[in-house]
Each structure stands twice: as structure tokens, then as C-alpha cells.
Amino acid sequence: MGQAVSDNERVCVCVCVCVCVLRWVHWLIQGPAGLLLSFGRSAEHPKSNDPERLRPQSDTRAPSHREPLLAGDAHPRARERSVTLVYGTQRPTSMMRMLYLWLLLALVPLLSDPWPVGTDDDVGCFSEKNSFFCVGDEVRRMPAVIPSDTTSVLLKLTKLTILPPQAFWGLNEVSEIMLTENGFLEEIGALAFANLSNVVEITITASKYLAVIHKDAFWDLPNLRYLSIMNTGLKRLPDFTKIHSAAHDFVLDFQDNLYVDVIPPNAFLGMTTDIVEDLRLSRNGITEVQSHAFNGTKMTRLFLMGNQQLRHIHSQAFTGAEGPGVLDISQTAVSTLPENMLHGLKLLRAVAVQNLKKLPRGELFTQLVEANLTYPSHCCTFANLRRNTSTESPLCSLPNIEEEQPRFFWENCQTNNEVSCFPKPDAFNPCEDIMGSTYLRVFIWLISMLAIAGNLLVLAALLSSHYKLTMPRFLMCNLAFADLCIGVYLLIIAAMDNHTRSQYYNYGIDWQTGPGCTIAGFITVFASELSVYTLTVVALANWHIMFPLLADQRTLLRHARAIMTVGWVFALLAAVLPVVGVSSYSKVSICLPMDVETTVAQVYVVGLLLLNVLAFLVVCICYLRIYLTLRNPNFVPPGADIGMAQRMAMLIFTNFLCMAPISIFAILAALKLPLITMSHAKVLLVFFYPINSCSNPFLYVIFTKTFKRDFFFLASRFGFFKARALVHCTEMPSPLRRVWVSTRNDTLHSLESLNDFR
């Protein structure tokens, strides 16, 4: 579509006009020899089939007295005005001259430029002060005529389906073209925006059915500074390589195109010969940035934010490119950053990028000034980074340069020794390893090994014993299992600390948000709650045995099983809640549920700690009563197992004494009144939290003959301590000795082998 007719059409019309002019001049000079129009009255209609009336006759009269060759006979009853065809050479009347003159004047304007054609297509379009508007659903085709002096074009809310090739061809004065809210637009043809030497801004927006932009649609736009394509139905990135803009600070605004999924190689090569100030590729459907995607492009700022499916930026995507100085990949699924573009980066935004769990080495960010990241631990990458980038321009010495040119000063004149990074590491995640010091790292290994070895030994001895299972032994099995789980938790923490030593900031997110930390947290919460519950039951059971101390063992064991079933359910529930969103195990590196940001989480954490404190008080009261009873011999029932009560009192009291500091500090921290830092809390974790797990089995081994006997029996099955086992066997009552003796011929458990050891 153009604004004027073609040269061929112009020539044809000119020829027609010239013929009319010449004919009119000829009439003026000598009169035409041909058909003339005569207006008059006739008495009778001529007979059209009368040859005599149609044949011309010789003219013998003077030219001024010519008579018409066709003249009807007068008829008295028919007097009508008629138009009569005559042949002759009479001069045209004044009316004839006026008629032809009017025709000539009507044709003359058609020779001017522009020559309007197809005016039916211009419905809904109008021009006003060098601006051309086509607005409304009446516009169904591109207007045929756009004034040549137009500087601004707006097509809005039309029913155009195709923007035809060369739609704006020849509009050399136009500087702004805007296509917006054209809900029926499906295609933009070749050279639609071509050879527009003065166009500065092109906007195509809110055209959700626009699926095709021809690869040659944008062609030779030397002054284009702003190109916006937003909220369309495009399925691929348009071809920008033929724009060849020479404008400074070019801006490409390509956003909200949800079906564009790939940025191909050389996507912006040739778009501009200068610098791309802003390359805005936000909120599209981009999933991949391919190799050499930005080849040949000089960028100041690159925005990829909001592409929630963007998972992969090729390691060579920025090969051949300069910049960017600012990169925004917020709200994407990117997991790695290409290292070959980091040296020029001054500002990095990666907010809500959960998959970016590991940053490149801090030394690669040679010019970085500010970073807005997702995880606090990432800022530890720059915590100890010191580098001098003060290769200053001579302009930096000018007075008031910072106030007058803040952007230039920010980019070229600062000595950047420190990176401003957000979010800063908080009290829960300081910039340190899981075990912040060497001595903690050593002790956690020792304590975890002791806890695991001691409790495994207790479980093996108790479960392999031929003695009848009693309530105390049953409870001690539960306690040993809980303490074993705490030892396993400590071993997991120690192993992860060794794996991430000196680089925890690069592994911390994977660890804290991964299944490993969740499993470790689940184990320790389950184990600690089961241990506290079991110790409380043991204290109550000992107090019950004292009053009276003689009770039916089978009844006690049955009750103990039911009570411990409740304890297991409670411990499992307490451990599961952080997994399903009540608090979280990922808050801290040691995987404890310390997230109290929500009211529900705060109630959960404080509730558990208060239950532990309540259990501690119950245990203290029970063993205080037992101790006072044992101090008064007059109140000791006959047959009471006083030694067992004393040993259990020492064991339980020692365990809860170790847990008291942890409960106090944890409750205050949960109420957001912390008294110690996370680094100090790790000291409690290593030296107080696991001591009950280590002390329980060893106190049990040291102070009971029953365990020694069970241990030697177990060891004798594997060929160890046979003599000691035989000694304990002879001390057994006869029924128990028969139970202990086995009929297997290859072990000590035969009668013959027992006799040999005597």
C-alpha cells in the first residue's frame, strides 16, 4: 500500500486529459465534426429506423443557417423537450463550452501529488497536525493514502488482519509508528518497516493473534532508537539483524510474548552498530538461550527476568558480545551462570532464582559493585573478596563529576574493594562452615562415633539376651534406639561439614534445601522427642516401682508397650510437621527446625521446647521423691530394687541436666529474644545436645552386672570371652542355664563345650 498512484496510471490519466483539452480547443477554433448535443423541443419522436432521416444531406445554406439532419415533424399533440442527435459542423453553444470546461477543471486536481485511490479503505482513518490515525473496528484494510508529511502513525483497535508489505513505504518524515490493541492482526509482511530514514520509535503491542513477522519486515532503519514488541502471539524471535540502526542508546523492548521459547544464535547481530542500552527480554516463554545468542552485540543492560521456564543459558551464549554491565535473571529457573561474561558485570540481580544454588568463583567478578541474590549464603562468595578496579578515566578528576554525571562516575570512577550484596547473611546463616571451628569439627566426629558404638552395643546385648524381657529392659531398648539415631544425625552433620569445608557457601543451598538436610532433621527431632518421652516414662516407672516396689512384671510390660506406642506416634508426628511446612529444616545448616517466621511455626517450636521442659520437671520431681525415700530406711519397702533406682536416677538426671541449657536458649530464640549467636549454638549442639546419647549406654555398662553378663554371652557366640561367659553361666539359676544352652555343636552353646571351659 502506498500514498500515490503508480507512474503508469498517471500517464494514462494525463493522456486522457490532454485529449479532452485538445478537443475543446478544436471546437473553439472551427467547431467539431461529429456528434453534438442539441437541446430543444420536437413535435414528434423521430423514427429511429428511417434511413432517410439518418442520412446526412448536403449543406447549401450559410453556416449560420444550418438545419439539423435529424428533425422530427411537428406534431400538435406531442410537445416534449428532447435531446436530438445531429451531424454537422456547427460551433458549440455556450452551454457546451461550459460543460467541457467544467470537465477539464475537475480532472486537473487528479494530476497533483498525492493522487487518492481506494477511498473506501480510508474509513476510520484521519489526519491531524502531521499525525495519521486509524482507530476503531471499521478499519479492516490498510489505508491507501497516508500524507507524505506524516510524522506519527497510530493504528489502534482496528480489524486489520495483515499489515501488508511496504505498508509505510515512502513516509520519509515519519518518526513514530504505533500499532496497539489490534486484536485481529495476524501477520506483518515483508518490508513493512523498511527504508524509514527518520523513524525513531516503533511499537507493536497488545496483538495476541500476531503470530508472524516476516524476516524482512524490519529493514534499514538507521535512526531507530526504540523498538517495542509486547504481548503478542509470536512463536519465534523476529529477525532484527537487518535494522542496522546507528542511533545511540538503542532499546529493544521484547516482553510478554509467551510463545517465544528460544533465543537463537546471532539473534541480535546487525541490529545496531552502536550500543544496546537496554535489551529487555522479560516475561516471555524463553526456556533456552543458545550458544552465541548475543554474538556481535554491545549491551549495557540485559533483562531476562520473569522467564520462569528459562533453565539453560549456554556457556557460550555471550561469546562475541560486549557486556552486559547489568544482568537481571530474577524469577527464572537458571541453575548456572556463564563465566565468560562475569568480568564486565557491575550489577547482578538474581532474586527468586531457587535453582541458582552455586555461584562461580568470586575472583571472576572483577568489576561487580552490587548483587541482589536469592540466598544469604551466596553473599559469602564476596565477603572476603578484595580487588581494585580503579583504572580511572581522566574525567574522574573533574570537579563535581559525581553530581553532574552520576552514572559515568558509578561505572568508571569508583574504587570497588567491596561488593554490596543482599540479602546479607543473617544470624541463622553466618559466613562459616557447618562446624565453625576446628575443635568443633574434631569433637563432633568423636562424639558421634561414641554415641553410635555405645548404643549399638547396648541394643545388641539387650536383644540377644536369653533373660525374659522386662519393663526396664524394654524401656532401655527404646532409649538406646533413640540415642543411636542422635548419633547418626551427628555423623551426617560431621560428614557434610567435611565435604563442604571452606566452600560451604557454594554447597549450602543444595544441602539445606535438599533431601539430606530434611532426613537429618527428621532423624534428630524424632530421636530427641522419643528419648525425652522414654526418659519420662522410665522416671515414672521407677517411682511406681518404689510405691510399691513389688509389682506384676507382665502387667507392667504390657502397660509399657502401650505407653511407648503413644510415644512413637508423638515423636513421628513432631518430626513430620516441619516436612509438611510447619517450620522448616532448611533454615540453618545444622538442620534443626528453627524457622519461626509464621505464628504456626513459632507455636510448634515453642510447644516442643515447653514439653521438654515439662518432662524435665516431671523427671526431677520423680527422682527427688525416690531419693528422699531412699534416704529414709524406715520407708523403704522390703524387696525394693534400691540399686536400680539409684542408677536410673543418676542416668536420667544427667541426661536432662545436659538438655536444660539447650531448652532455655532455644525457647528464647524461638520467642525472638536470642541470647547467643548461631556459632555459639553449634557449641551446644556438639558438647551438650549429644551427651545424653553418649552417657546412656556407658552408664548402663558401668553400673550393671546384667549388661556385663549379656555382653559376655553375646561375645561368646562369636568366639570371644568364652571363659567369662562360662563363669556367668554357672551363676545362673538352673532354668535360665538350660535356656541359654544351645544344641548347636559348633559353638560354646553345647554342654560339652561348657564342660571344657570349666
Buried (B, 14 or more C-beta within 10 A) or exposed (E): BBBBBEEEEBEEBEEEBEEBBEEBEEBEEEBBEEEBEBEEEBBBEBEEEEEEBBEEEEEEEEEEEEEBBBBBEEEEEEEEEBEBEBBBEBBBEEEBBEBBEEEEEEBEEBEEEBBEBEEEBBEBBEBEEEBBBBBEEEBEBBBBBBBBEBBBBBBBBBBBBBBBBBBBBBBEBBBBBBBBBBBBBBBBBBBBBBBBEBBBBBBBBBBBEBBBBBBBBBBBBBBBBBBBBBBBBBBBBBBBBBBBBBBEEBBBBBBBBBEBBBBBBBBBBBBBEBBBBBBBBBBBBBBBBBBBBBBBBBBBBBBBBBBBEBBBBBBBBBBBBBBBBBBBBBBBBBBBBBEBBBEBBBBBBBBBBEBBBBBBEBEBBBBBBBBBBBBBBBBBBBBEBEBEBEEEEEEBEEEEBBEEBEEBBBBBBBEBEEBBBEBEBEEBBBBBBBBBBEEBBEBBBEBBBBBBBBBBBBBBBBEEBBBEEBBBBBBBBBBBBBBBBBBBBBBBBBBBBBEBEEBBBBBBBEBBBEEBBBBBBBBBBBBBBBBBBBBBBBBBBBBBBBEEBEBEEEEBBEBBEEBBEEBBEBBBEBBEBBBEEBBBBBBBBBBBBBBBEEEEBBBBBBEBBEBBBEBBEBBBEBBEBBEEBBEEEEEBEEEBBBEBBBBBBBBBBBBBBBBBBBBEBBBBBBEEEBEBEBBEBBBBBBBBBBBBBBBBBBBBBEBBEBBBBBBBBBBBBEEEBBEBBBBBBEEBEEEBBEEBBBEEEEBBBBEEBBEEBE
